[in-house]
């Protein structure tokens, strides 16, 4: 169990430890429930976790062939085989080397061209998640402005899968994957915050000092649409895994460290 009616804050020394701990959670989930439904994220933060999961799959420690996955988002206007589509990212870094059944790996279709088709795609995606029985474990990253998936600041905390316009900050942050910022799409299909909060368990990863202000705001600030990740304070089973740089601005850091030590002793059956 990775949470019990609280948002659990786990502070580790570095990004590699975060990746290992996150891979432990995901792998153990699948080992216990081979047909688990996983919600997945793209970007630099989860990449280390995916690499460790692939290594475990190749060693025969875990099998992903019966797992169903739903990605958080996809750019609008890029075909699935575009080098910078999230579909390509997931196939390259996780699905194909990790032995996932591609027919069970779902991403929004961002290549549809009309607004009516985009709206229909959003409804279709919500329906697919519901038919799969909902998401057992949702993996998240966080943007420097506190966004989760492509739910930019100001997003409704009850929002469902929909089309969102990307802020210029998000486009600048993602421009490193493209030749120039002009190539970065301006729209994306994204799971809504309300959709994300329906996952049974949530695991958010944040690494690097550049995420420290967003982490402080969503962990210790008020629940606010201006910091979309703060909605996770309302979720009953969320674990936040941070490296030391991402945790630098937390006012209650020592408290979180002490609580995690207690939690680990409880889980190990040791006296307090």
LOMAR-377078 format. One line per field, with one value per residue: residue number from 1; x, y, z of N, C-alpha, C in turn; residue in one letter. Coordinates in steps of 0.2 Angstrom, whole numbers, plus 5000, padded with zeros to 4 digits. Layout:
// residues N
pos: c(NUM, ...)
n_px: c(X, ...)
n_py: c(Y, ...)
n_pz: c(Z, ...)
ca_px: c(X, ...)
ca_py: c(Y, ...)
ca_pz: c(Z, ...)
c_px: c(X, ...)
c_py: c(Y, ...)
c_pz: c(Z, ...)
code: c(a, ...)
//
This chain:
// residues 272
pos: c(1, 2, 3, 4, 5, 6, 7, 8, 9, 10, 11, 12, 13, 14, 15, 16, 17, 18, 19, 20, 21, 22, 23, 24, 25, 26, 27, 28, 29, 30, 31, 32, 33, 34, 35, 36, 37, 38, 39, 40, 41, 42, 43, 44, 45, 46, 47, 48, 49, 50, 51, 52, 53, 54, 55, 56, 57, 58, 59, 60, 61, 62, 63, 64, 65, 66, 67, 68, 69, 70, 71, 72, 73, 74, 75, 76, 77, 78, 79, 80, 81, 82, 83, 84, 85, 86, 87, 88, 89, 90, 91, 92, 93, 94, 95, 96, 97, 98, 99, 100, 101, 102, 103, 104, 105, 106, 107, 108, 109, 110, 111, 112, 113, 114, 115, 116, 117, 118, 119, 120, 121, 122, 123, 124, 125, 126, 127, 128, 129, 130, 131, 132, 133, 134, 135, 136, 137, 138, 139, 140, 141, 142, 143, 144, 145, 146, 147, 148, 149, 150, 151, 152, 153, 154, 155, 156, 157, 158, 159, 160, 161, 162, 163, 164, 165, 166, 167, 168, 169, 170, 171, 172, 173, 174, 175, 176, 177, 178, 179, 180, 181, 182, 183, 184, 185, 186, 187, 188, 189, 190, 191, 192, 193, 194, 195, 196, 197, 198, 199, 200, 201, 202, 203, 204, 205, 206, 207, 208, 209, 210, 211, 212, 213, 214, 215, 216, 217, 218, 219, 220, 221, 222, 223, 224, 225, 226, 227, 228, 229, 230, 231, 232, 233, 234, 235, 236, 237, 238, 239, 240, 241, 242, 243, 244, 245, 246, 247, 248, 249, 250, 251, 252, 253, 254, 255, 256, 257, 258, 259, 260, 261, 262, 263, 264, 265, 266, 267, 268, 269, 270, 271, 272)
n_px: c(5004, 5003, 4998, 4987, 4974, 4980, 4992, 5007, 5024, 5039, 5055, 5070, 5088, 5093, 5089, 5090, 5088, 5074, 5069, 5071, 5064, 5051, 5050, 5050, 5037, 5028, 5032, 5029, 5015, 5011, 5016, 5008, 4995, 4993, 4985, 4984, 4979, 4987, 4991, 5000, 5014, 5023, 5039, 5054, 5056, 5049, 5057, 5069, 5063, 5056, 5066, 5072, 5061, 5060, 5073, 5070, 5060, 5067, 5075, 5066, 5059, 5047, 5032, 5024, 5014, 5001, 4996, 4986, 4987, 4985, 4989, 4993, 4991, 4992, 4999, 4990, 4989, 5000, 5004, 5003, 5015, 5025, 5041, 5041, 5029, 5019, 5016, 5026, 5036, 5033, 5032, 5046, 5053, 5047, 5035, 5039, 5052, 5049, 5040, 5026, 5009, 5005, 4992, 4985, 4989, 4985, 4983, 4978, 4971, 4979, 4979, 4967, 4957, 4947, 4937, 4925, 4929, 4939, 4933, 4925, 4935, 4940, 4929, 4928, 4940, 4938, 4928, 4934, 4943, 4934, 4928, 4939, 4939, 4944, 4958, 4971, 4984, 4991, 5004, 5012, 5020, 5026, 5024, 5034, 5026, 5017, 5008, 4999, 4999, 4992, 4985, 4984, 4988, 4974, 4965, 4950, 4946, 4938, 4939, 4937, 4944, 4950, 4952, 4966, 4974, 4991, 5002, 5013, 5025, 5025, 5026, 5039, 5046, 5045, 5051, 5064, 5064, 5061, 5065, 5064, 5055, 5044, 5039, 5033, 5018, 5002, 4991, 4984, 4977, 4971, 4970, 4958, 4959, 4949, 4947, 4960, 4960, 4952, 4959, 4964, 4976, 4989, 5005, 5017, 5031, 5045, 5059, 5074, 5080, 5073, 5060, 5056, 5049, 5036, 5033, 5033, 5022, 5011, 5011, 5011, 5004, 4988, 4974, 4971, 4965, 4975, 4986, 4987, 4992, 4989, 4977, 4979, 4980, 4967, 4966, 4964, 4975, 4989, 5006, 5020, 5035, 5051, 5067, 5081, 5085, 5072, 5065, 5069, 5063, 5052, 5044, 5041, 5050, 5058, 5048, 5042, 5052, 5054, 5041, 5041, 5051, 5045, 5034, 5041, 5046, 5034, 5029, 5039, 5036, 5042, 5046, 5041)
n_py: c(4994, 5011, 5023, 5030, 5037, 5049, 5062, 5056, 5060, 5057, 5059, 5058, 5055, 5058, 5059, 5046, 5038, 5041, 5036, 5023, 5019, 5023, 5014, 5002, 5003, 5003, 4991, 4981, 4983, 4978, 4965, 4960, 4961, 4956, 4961, 4974, 4992, 5005, 5022, 5033, 5044, 5056, 5064, 5071, 5067, 5054, 5046, 5039, 5030, 5022, 5016, 5008, 5000, 4993, 4986, 4977, 4970, 4964, 4956, 4947, 4949, 4955, 4955, 4964, 4961, 4959, 4970, 4985, 5001, 5019, 5034, 5051, 5062, 5070, 5078, 5089, 5088, 5081, 5067, 5049, 5043, 5053, 5059, 5067, 5064, 5059, 5046, 5040, 5042, 5034, 5021, 5020, 5021, 5013, 5004, 4995, 4990, 4985, 4975, 4977, 4974, 4981, 4983, 4986, 4997, 5014, 5030, 5047, 5052, 5063, 5067, 5070, 5081, 5091, 5101, 5096, 5082, 5081, 5084, 5072, 5063, 5065, 5062, 5048, 5043, 5045, 5036, 5024, 5022, 5021, 5009, 5000, 4998, 5009, 5017, 5010, 5013, 5029, 5037, 5053, 5068, 5084, 5101, 5116, 5127, 5121, 5113, 5098, 5083, 5091, 5100, 5116, 5131, 5137, 5128, 5119, 5110, 5100, 5095, 5085, 5074, 5083, 5096, 5107, 5123, 5126, 5134, 5148, 5146, 5132, 5128, 5133, 5126, 5113, 5115, 5110, 5098, 5099, 5106, 5120, 5133, 5136, 5124, 5117, 5111, 5120, 5115, 5102, 5086, 5081, 5071, 5076, 5085, 5080, 5068, 5062, 5062, 5051, 5040, 5025, 5025, 5036, 5042, 5054, 5061, 5071, 5080, 5089, 5106, 5115, 5112, 5115, 5126, 5124, 5111, 5115, 5124, 5115, 5105, 5112, 5123, 5132, 5123, 5125, 5131, 5138, 5132, 5117, 5104, 5105, 5099, 5086, 5085, 5082, 5069, 5052, 5043, 5046, 5047, 5056, 5057, 5064, 5071, 5077, 5091, 5095, 5096, 5107, 5119, 5115, 5119, 5110, 5100, 5092, 5086, 5078, 5069, 5062, 5056, 5048, 5039, 5033, 5027, 5018, 5009, 5004, 4997, 4987, 4980, 4983, 4989, 5005)
n_pz: c(5000, 4996, 5001, 5013, 5016, 5016, 5009, 5005, 5008, 5001, 5003, 4994, 4991, 4978, 4960, 4954, 4964, 4966, 4954, 4955, 4967, 4962, 4952, 4959, 4966, 4955, 4948, 4959, 4960, 4947, 4948, 4959, 4953, 4938, 4928, 4929, 4928, 4922, 4923, 4914, 4911, 4901, 4897, 4904, 4918, 4922, 4914, 4919, 4928, 4919, 4912, 4922, 4924, 4912, 4912, 4922, 4917, 4906, 4914, 4918, 4930, 4931, 4922, 4908, 4899, 4900, 4905, 4905, 4898, 4900, 4893, 4899, 4891, 4874, 4860, 4850, 4833, 4829, 4821, 4826, 4823, 4823, 4827, 4839, 4845, 4859, 4859, 4851, 4860, 4871, 4865, 4861, 4873, 4883, 4880, 4869, 4872, 4885, 4883, 4883, 4878, 4863, 4859, 4870, 4875, 4877, 4870, 4869, 4853, 4844, 4831, 4824, 4815, 4815, 4826, 4831, 4830, 4839, 4851, 4851, 4852, 4865, 4873, 4869, 4874, 4888, 4890, 4886, 4897, 4908, 4904, 4905, 4919, 4926, 4933, 4941, 4946, 4945, 4937, 4938, 4933, 4937, 4931, 4931, 4934, 4941, 4935, 4930, 4920, 4905, 4911, 4913, 4924, 4932, 4927, 4928, 4943, 4943, 4930, 4915, 4902, 4889, 4877, 4878, 4878, 4877, 4888, 4885, 4893, 4895, 4882, 4880, 4889, 4883, 4871, 4870, 4865, 4852, 4835, 4836, 4845, 4838, 4832, 4842, 4847, 4849, 4856, 4865, 4869, 4885, 4900, 4912, 4928, 4936, 4931, 4933, 4947, 4950, 4949, 4958, 4965, 4966, 4960, 4961, 4954, 4956, 4952, 4954, 4957, 4950, 4951, 4964, 4969, 4963, 4969, 4983, 4983, 4979, 4989, 5001, 5000, 4998, 4991, 4975, 4959, 4952, 4955, 4949, 4953, 4966, 4969, 4972, 4985, 4989, 4987, 4992, 4992, 4988, 4984, 4985, 4977, 4980, 4975, 4984, 4980, 4974, 4985, 4993, 4997, 5005, 5020, 5030, 5029, 5038, 5046, 5036, 5033, 5045, 5047, 5037, 5040, 5051, 5045, 5037, 5046, 5052, 5041, 5039, 5050, 5062, 5079, 5085)
ca_px: c(5000, 5007, 4995, 4982, 4970, 4985, 4997, 5013, 5029, 5045, 5061, 5076, 5094, 5094, 5084, 5091, 5084, 5067, 5067, 5071, 5058, 5045, 5049, 5048, 5030, 5025, 5033, 5025, 5008, 5010, 5017, 5002, 4989, 4996, 4981, 4983, 4978, 4992, 4991, 5007, 5016, 5029, 5044, 5061, 5056, 5048, 5061, 5073, 5059, 5054, 5072, 5072, 5056, 5063, 5078, 5067, 5056, 5071, 5078, 5061, 5057, 5040, 5029, 5019, 5010, 4993, 4994, 4983, 4989, 4982, 4993, 4989, 4990, 4995, 4999, 4986, 4992, 5005, 5002, 5006, 5022, 5029, 5046, 5040, 5023, 5020, 5015, 5033, 5040, 5031, 5034, 5053, 5056, 5044, 5031, 5042, 5057, 5047, 5036, 5019, 5005, 5003, 4985, 4982, 4992, 4981, 4985, 4973, 4973, 4979, 4980, 4961, 4958, 4941, 4935, 4920, 4932, 4943, 4928, 4923, 4940, 4940, 4923, 4930, 4945, 4935, 4924, 4939, 4946, 4929, 4927, 4944, 4938, 4947, 4965, 4974, 4990, 4992, 5010, 5012, 5026, 5024, 5027, 5037, 5021, 5012, 5003, 4999, 4997, 4992, 4981, 4988, 4985, 4967, 4961, 4945, 4948, 4933, 4939, 4938, 4948, 4948, 4958, 4969, 4979, 4997, 5005, 5020, 5030, 5025, 5029, 5046, 5049, 5045, 5055, 5071, 5063, 5059, 5070, 5063, 5048, 5038, 5037, 5029, 5010, 4999, 4985, 4985, 4972, 4974, 4966, 4957, 4960, 4944, 4949, 4966, 4958, 4948, 4963, 4964, 4982, 4993, 5012, 5019, 5038, 5048, 5066, 5078, 5078, 5068, 5053, 5056, 5044, 5030, 5032, 5031, 5015, 5006, 5011, 5010, 5000, 4981, 4971, 4969, 4966, 4981, 4992, 4983, 4994, 4987, 4971, 4981, 4979, 4961, 4966, 4965, 4981, 4994, 5013, 5025, 5043, 5055, 5074, 5083, 5084, 5065, 5062, 5073, 5058, 5047, 5044, 5040, 5054, 5060, 5043, 5040, 5057, 5053, 5035, 5043, 5055, 5040, 5030, 5045, 5046, 5028, 5028, 5043, 5034, 5047, 5043, 5042)
ca_py: c(5000, 5017, 5028, 5028, 5043, 5055, 5063, 5054, 5064, 5053, 5063, 5054, 5059, 5060, 5057, 5039, 5034, 5042, 5032, 5016, 5019, 5023, 5007, 4997, 5004, 5000, 4983, 4977, 4983, 4973, 4958, 4958, 4962, 4956, 4964, 4981, 4997, 5010, 5028, 5034, 5051, 5057, 5069, 5069, 5065, 5047, 5042, 5035, 5025, 5018, 5013, 5003, 4995, 4989, 4982, 4972, 4966, 4960, 4951, 4942, 4950, 4957, 4955, 4969, 4959, 4959, 4977, 4990, 5008, 5025, 5040, 5057, 5067, 5069, 5084, 5090, 5090, 5077, 5060, 5045, 5041, 5059, 5058, 5070, 5063, 5055, 5039, 5038, 5042, 5028, 5015, 5019, 5021, 5009, 4999, 4990, 4986, 4982, 4969, 4978, 4972, 4988, 4984, 4987, 5004, 5019, 5037, 5051, 5053, 5070, 5068, 5072, 5088, 5095, 5102, 5090, 5076, 5082, 5083, 5065, 5059, 5066, 5057, 5041, 5042, 5044, 5029, 5018, 5022, 5018, 5002, 4996, 4998, 5014, 5017, 5007, 5017, 5034, 5041, 5060, 5073, 5091, 5107, 5121, 5131, 5117, 5109, 5090, 5082, 5097, 5105, 5122, 5135, 5140, 5123, 5117, 5104, 5094, 5094, 5079, 5074, 5089, 5100, 5112, 5127, 5126, 5141, 5149, 5143, 5125, 5127, 5134, 5120, 5107, 5116, 5107, 5091, 5101, 5110, 5127, 5133, 5136, 5118, 5115, 5112, 5125, 5112, 5095, 5082, 5079, 5070, 5082, 5084, 5076, 5061, 5060, 5061, 5045, 5034, 5022, 5027, 5041, 5042, 5060, 5062, 5078, 5080, 5095, 5112, 5119, 5110, 5116, 5130, 5120, 5106, 5119, 5127, 5110, 5101, 5115, 5129, 5130, 5119, 5131, 5130, 5141, 5126, 5112, 5099, 5105, 5095, 5080, 5085, 5079, 5062, 5048, 5038, 5049, 5047, 5061, 5056, 5070, 5071, 5082, 5097, 5097, 5097, 5112, 5124, 5113, 5121, 5105, 5094, 5087, 5082, 5073, 5064, 5058, 5052, 5042, 5034, 5029, 5023, 5012, 5004, 5001, 4992, 4982, 4976, 4984, 4993, 5012)
ca_pz: c(5000, 4995, 5004, 5017, 5017, 5017, 5004, 5008, 5005, 5002, 5001, 4993, 4990, 4971, 4955, 4953, 4970, 4965, 4949, 4958, 4971, 4958, 4948, 4964, 4967, 4948, 4947, 4964, 4958, 4942, 4951, 4963, 4949, 4932, 4923, 4932, 4923, 4924, 4920, 4912, 4910, 4897, 4899, 4907, 4925, 4922, 4910, 4923, 4930, 4913, 4910, 4927, 4923, 4906, 4914, 4926, 4912, 4903, 4918, 4920, 4936, 4930, 4915, 4907, 4893, 4902, 4908, 4901, 4900, 4897, 4894, 4902, 4886, 4868, 4857, 4844, 4826, 4827, 4820, 4831, 4822, 4823, 4831, 4845, 4848, 4865, 4857, 4849, 4866, 4875, 4862, 4861, 4880, 4888, 4878, 4865, 4875, 4891, 4882, 4883, 4872, 4861, 4858, 4877, 4877, 4874, 4871, 4865, 4846, 4843, 4824, 4821, 4812, 4816, 4833, 4833, 4830, 4845, 4856, 4851, 4854, 4872, 4875, 4868, 4879, 4895, 4890, 4887, 4904, 4912, 4902, 4908, 4926, 4930, 4933, 4947, 4948, 4940, 4937, 4937, 4934, 4938, 4928, 4935, 4936, 4945, 4931, 4930, 4913, 4902, 4915, 4915, 4929, 4930, 4925, 4933, 4947, 4941, 4923, 4912, 4897, 4885, 4873, 4882, 4875, 4881, 4890, 4882, 4897, 4894, 4876, 4880, 4892, 4879, 4865, 4869, 4861, 4845, 4832, 4838, 4848, 4833, 4830, 4847, 4846, 4854, 4859, 4867, 4873, 4891, 4905, 4916, 4935, 4939, 4928, 4937, 4954, 4950, 4950, 4965, 4969, 4962, 4962, 4958, 4954, 4955, 4953, 4952, 4960, 4946, 4953, 4971, 4970, 4962, 4975, 4989, 4982, 4979, 4995, 5007, 4999, 4997, 4985, 4970, 4952, 4950, 4956, 4948, 4957, 4973, 4969, 4975, 4993, 4990, 4985, 4998, 4991, 4984, 4986, 4981, 4978, 4978, 4977, 4989, 4977, 4973, 4992, 4996, 4999, 5010, 5027, 5035, 5027, 5043, 5048, 5031, 5034, 5051, 5046, 5032, 5044, 5055, 5040, 5034, 5052, 5052, 5035, 5041, 5056, 5068, 5084, 5084)
c_px: c(5004, 5004, 4989, 4978, 4974, 4989, 5004, 5019, 5036, 5051, 5067, 5082, 5094, 5089, 5085, 5087, 5076, 5065, 5067, 5065, 5052, 5044, 5047, 5040, 5026, 5026, 5029, 5018, 5007, 5011, 5011, 4996, 4992, 4992, 4979, 4982, 4982, 4990, 4998, 5008, 5022, 5034, 5050, 5061, 5054, 5053, 5066, 5069, 5057, 5060, 5073, 5067, 5058, 5068, 5075, 5063, 5061, 5075, 5072, 5058, 5049, 5038, 5024, 5014, 5003, 4991, 4990, 4985, 4985, 4987, 4989, 4987, 4994, 4994, 4994, 4990, 4998, 5003, 5006, 5013, 5027, 5035, 5045, 5033, 5024, 5019, 5022, 5037, 5039, 5033, 5042, 5056, 5053, 5040, 5035, 5047, 5055, 5042, 5029, 5016, 5003, 4996, 4981, 4985, 4988, 4984, 4979, 4976, 4973, 4979, 4973, 4961, 4953, 4940, 4930, 4924, 4936, 4939, 4926, 4928, 4941, 4935, 4925, 4935, 4943, 4931, 4929, 4942, 4940, 4928, 4933, 4944, 4941, 4954, 4967, 4979, 4991, 4999, 5010, 5019, 5022, 5028, 5030, 5032, 5015, 5007, 5004, 4996, 4997, 4987, 4984, 4985, 4979, 4962, 4956, 4947, 4944, 4934, 4940, 4943, 4945, 4954, 4960, 4974, 4985, 4999, 5011, 5026, 5030, 5028, 5037, 5050, 5050, 5049, 5061, 5070, 5062, 5065, 5070, 5056, 5042, 5035, 5033, 5022, 5008, 4993, 4987, 4978, 4975, 4968, 4964, 4959, 4955, 4945, 4955, 4964, 4954, 4952, 4963, 4970, 4986, 5000, 5015, 5027, 5040, 5055, 5069, 5075, 5073, 5061, 5052, 5050, 5037, 5028, 5030, 5024, 5010, 5006, 5009, 5006, 4992, 4979, 4968, 4970, 4972, 4987, 4988, 4985, 4991, 4981, 4973, 4980, 4972, 4960, 4967, 4971, 4986, 5001, 5017, 5032, 5047, 5063, 5076, 5082, 5077, 5062, 5065, 5068, 5053, 5048, 5044, 5044, 5056, 5054, 5041, 5046, 5056, 5046, 5037, 5047, 5050, 5036, 5034, 5045, 5040, 5027, 5033, 5041, 5039, 5044, 5045, 5047)
c_py: c(5006, 5023, 5026, 5034, 5049, 5056, 5061, 5057, 5060, 5057, 5058, 5058, 5062, 5057, 5049, 5035, 5035, 5037, 5025, 5015, 5019, 5016, 5002, 4997, 5001, 4993, 4979, 4977, 4978, 4966, 4955, 4957, 4962, 4960, 4971, 4986, 5003, 5016, 5031, 5042, 5051, 5062, 5066, 5065, 5057, 5043, 5037, 5029, 5020, 5013, 5007, 4998, 4990, 4984, 4976, 4967, 4961, 4954, 4946, 4943, 4952, 4957, 4960, 4967, 4959, 4965, 4981, 4997, 5014, 5031, 5046, 5061, 5065, 5076, 5084, 5092, 5086, 5070, 5055, 5043, 5047, 5058, 5061, 5069, 5059, 5048, 5036, 5037, 5036, 5022, 5014, 5018, 5015, 5003, 4993, 4986, 4983, 4977, 4971, 4976, 4979, 4989, 4986, 4994, 5009, 5026, 5041, 5051, 5060, 5072, 5070, 5079, 5093, 5096, 5097, 5084, 5076, 5081, 5075, 5061, 5059, 5062, 5050, 5039, 5040, 5037, 5023, 5017, 5018, 5010, 4997, 4995, 5003, 5012, 5015, 5012, 5023, 5037, 5048, 5063, 5079, 5096, 5112, 5126, 5127, 5113, 5101, 5088, 5089, 5102, 5111, 5126, 5138, 5134, 5121, 5110, 5099, 5093, 5087, 5079, 5079, 5091, 5106, 5116, 5127, 5133, 5142, 5146, 5136, 5124, 5128, 5129, 5114, 5109, 5113, 5100, 5093, 5105, 5117, 5127, 5134, 5130, 5115, 5116, 5117, 5121, 5105, 5092, 5080, 5077, 5076, 5080, 5080, 5069, 5058, 5058, 5054, 5039, 5032, 5025, 5032, 5042, 5048, 5060, 5069, 5078, 5087, 5101, 5116, 5118, 5112, 5120, 5127, 5115, 5110, 5121, 5121, 5106, 5105, 5122, 5127, 5126, 5125, 5129, 5133, 5137, 5120, 5105, 5099, 5101, 5088, 5080, 5082, 5072, 5058, 5043, 5041, 5049, 5052, 5059, 5061, 5068, 5077, 5089, 5100, 5098, 5103, 5117, 5122, 5115, 5115, 5098, 5089, 5083, 5076, 5067, 5059, 5054, 5047, 5037, 5030, 5024, 5017, 5007, 5000, 4995, 4986, 4978, 4977, 4989, 5000, 5015)
c_pz: c(5000, 4998, 5008, 5020, 5018, 5010, 5007, 5005, 5007, 4999, 5000, 4991, 4983, 4966, 4953, 4958, 4969, 4959, 4951, 4962, 4968, 4955, 4953, 4965, 4960, 4947, 4952, 4962, 4953, 4944, 4955, 4958, 4942, 4926, 4925, 4926, 4926, 4920, 4919, 4910, 4905, 4900, 4902, 4914, 4925, 4918, 4913, 4926, 4925, 4912, 4915, 4926, 4917, 4908, 4918, 4922, 4909, 4907, 4920, 4927, 4936, 4923, 4914, 4901, 4894, 4905, 4903, 4903, 4897, 4899, 4896, 4896, 4879, 4864, 4851, 4838, 4824, 4826, 4825, 4830, 4821, 4828, 4838, 4848, 4854, 4864, 4855, 4855, 4870, 4872, 4862, 4868, 4885, 4884, 4874, 4869, 4882, 4890, 4883, 4877, 4869, 4860, 4864, 4879, 4873, 4875, 4867, 4858, 4844, 4835, 4820, 4820, 4814, 4824, 4835, 4834, 4837, 4851, 4857, 4854, 4862, 4875, 4875, 4873, 4886, 4895, 4890, 4894, 4909, 4910, 4904, 4916, 4930, 4931, 4940, 4950, 4943, 4942, 4935, 4937, 4936, 4934, 4933, 4937, 4940, 4941, 4931, 4923, 4909, 4905, 4918, 4921, 4927, 4928, 4930, 4937, 4946, 4934, 4921, 4906, 4891, 4881, 4877, 4877, 4879, 4882, 4886, 4886, 4896, 4887, 4876, 4884, 4888, 4872, 4864, 4865, 4853, 4842, 4835, 4841, 4844, 4831, 4836, 4846, 4851, 4858, 4860, 4870, 4879, 4896, 4909, 4923, 4938, 4937, 4932, 4944, 4955, 4951, 4957, 4969, 4964, 4965, 4958, 4959, 4953, 4957, 4951, 4955, 4956, 4947, 4960, 4972, 4969, 4967, 4981, 4989, 4982, 4985, 5001, 5006, 4999, 4991, 4981, 4963, 4949, 4951, 4955, 4952, 4964, 4974, 4972, 4982, 4994, 4989, 4991, 4997, 4986, 4987, 4982, 4983, 4975, 4979, 4981, 4986, 4976, 4980, 4996, 4999, 5004, 5017, 5032, 5033, 5032, 5046, 5043, 5032, 5040, 5051, 5041, 5036, 5048, 5051, 5038, 5040, 5053, 5047, 5036, 5047, 5062, 5073, 5083, 5089)
code: c(x, x, x, x, x, x, x, x, x, x, x, x, x, x, x, x, x, x, x, x, x, x, x, x, x, x, x, x, x, x, x, x, x, x, x, x, x, x, x, x, x, x, x, x, x, x, x, x, x, x, x, x, x, x, x, x, x, x, x, x, x, x, x, x, x, x, x, x, x, x, x, x, x, x, x, x, x, x, x, x, x, x, x, x, x, x, x, x, x, x, x, x, x, x, x, x, x, x, x, x, x, x, x, x, x, x, x, x, x, x, x, x, x, x, x, x, x, x, x, x, x, x, x, x, x, x, x, x, x, x, x, x, x, x, x, x, x, x, x, x, x, x, x, x, x, x, x, x, x, x, x, x, x, x, x, x, x, x, x, x, x, x, x, x, x, x, x, x, x, x, x, x, x, x, x, x, x, x, x, x, x, x, x, x, x, x, x, x, x, x, x, x, x, x, x, x, x, x, x, x, x, x, x, x, x, x, x, x, x, x, x, x, x, x, x, x, x, x, x, x, x, x, x, x, x, x, x, x, x, x, x, x, x, x, x, x, x, x, x, x, x, x, x, x, x, x, x, x, x, x, x, x, x, x, x, x, x, x, x, x, x, x, x, x, x, x, x, x, x, x, x, x)
//
